[in-house]
Amino acid sequence: MSINKHKMLDISEIISGRGPKNVKNLQDFASQHGKINWLLVKNLINNSINNDFEKYNLDEEKHSLVKLNKNELVYSMYATPGIVAINEFYDNLYINQSFCKIIPNENICLKKFLFYWLIKNKNYALSLSSGTTQSNLNINKIRNFVIYLPPIEEQNAIISIIEPLEKSIKTINLLQTKIGLFIEKTFNFINNNLANADLIEFSLKDLLNIKRGLPITEKDLLNNPGNYPLISASSKNNGIFGYFNDYMYDGKNITISMNGNAGCIFYQIGKFSANSDVLVLSNSNKNLTNIDYIYYLLKTKEKEIQNLAIGTTRFRLGNSVIEKFKVLLPNMEIQKEFSKIVEPLLNLSTKVNKIEKNLNECLLKIVKKLII
């Protein structure tokens, strides 16, 4: 197999995103009914794009927006550089200067092969990044990436090996979503049929042990990789930022992000660690509350909690806001009955999570073996 050396600029067109022209405060144009979907780094999960977009009422031509068309490849440059994804589904999706889109000449480099190459060579990209408070890549460095390419026939053969595993992971993601939706509907049915007279009000601090995670940085994570999820202020992927070599918590715990994507609530089952952007809520009074029930109750209050965050560009919640947050609880018998219903599904969800993690690790190993 012959391998040819190229620079990225020789095999692709690389276009930087940009912010809207002549707009001083983007939030003035924010609207849940806006026609412009604005891509953020939080939307890139496991090298896929999720649709939790910020929406704006902007004009593509007037504001000189850069559109990410369907089936185009996007690459992050600022704050969290080196993440690649393909826009498989979404119309009216636009990118700012935190991203570029890379359009390969498919006579030389297939888009899907380039996608896998960028996943495999993320550390190479990070080694070229710079910055004091955050790591950034500039577009000239991306244009000068050195890439080794086999012939198109070999690229197709490599893609045919990797793609089936990638599709299996997407199927598992869909199963996880369906399990979660079923449990939420079950909770809502039970909760909506409770009479208010049967409910007692509590502050969370009276029910749960509430504690911040530790100041574990991205550098700490890179230097200490392992098998235990590290929970951060991520709004997706159950809050998982990466996998660490030690754990701080075990069993069933609730995590709430406190900075950035403040107010995102997730359920952690098993061993994990948490950084200081997260509050961990553990069940300290099992006579008053069941942790399964309180998690799904808080999940219904997620928007309410997020609206308590303060800040302009980076939102944050104080510990006391969560500690003083009030909830209405039914008696323990009702809570335990709900737990009995969802326990098998939660166990299934945990097993599916492990399968997905193992498949993602397998995918990465295969990519590293097959691509230079």
Buried (B, 14 or more C-beta within 10 A) or exposed (E): EEEEEBEBBEBBEBBBBBBBEEBEEBEEBBEEEBEBBBBBBBBBBBBBBBEEBBBBEBEBEEBEBBBBEEEBBBBBBBEBBBBBBBBEEBEBBBBBEBBBBBBBEBEBBBBBBBBBBBBBBBEBBBEBBEEEEEBBBBBEBBBEBEBEBBEBEBBEEBBEEBEEBBEBBEEBBEBBEEBBEEBBEBBEEBBEEBEEEEBEEBEBBBBBEBBBBEEBEBEBBEEBEBEBBBBBBBBBBBBBBBBBBEBBBEEBBBBBBBBBBBBBBBBBBBBBBBBBBBBBBBBEEEEBBBBBBBBBBBBBBBEEBBEBBEEEEEBBBEBEBBBEBEBEBBEBEBBEEBBEBBEEBBEEBEEBBEBBBEBBEEBBEBBEEBBE
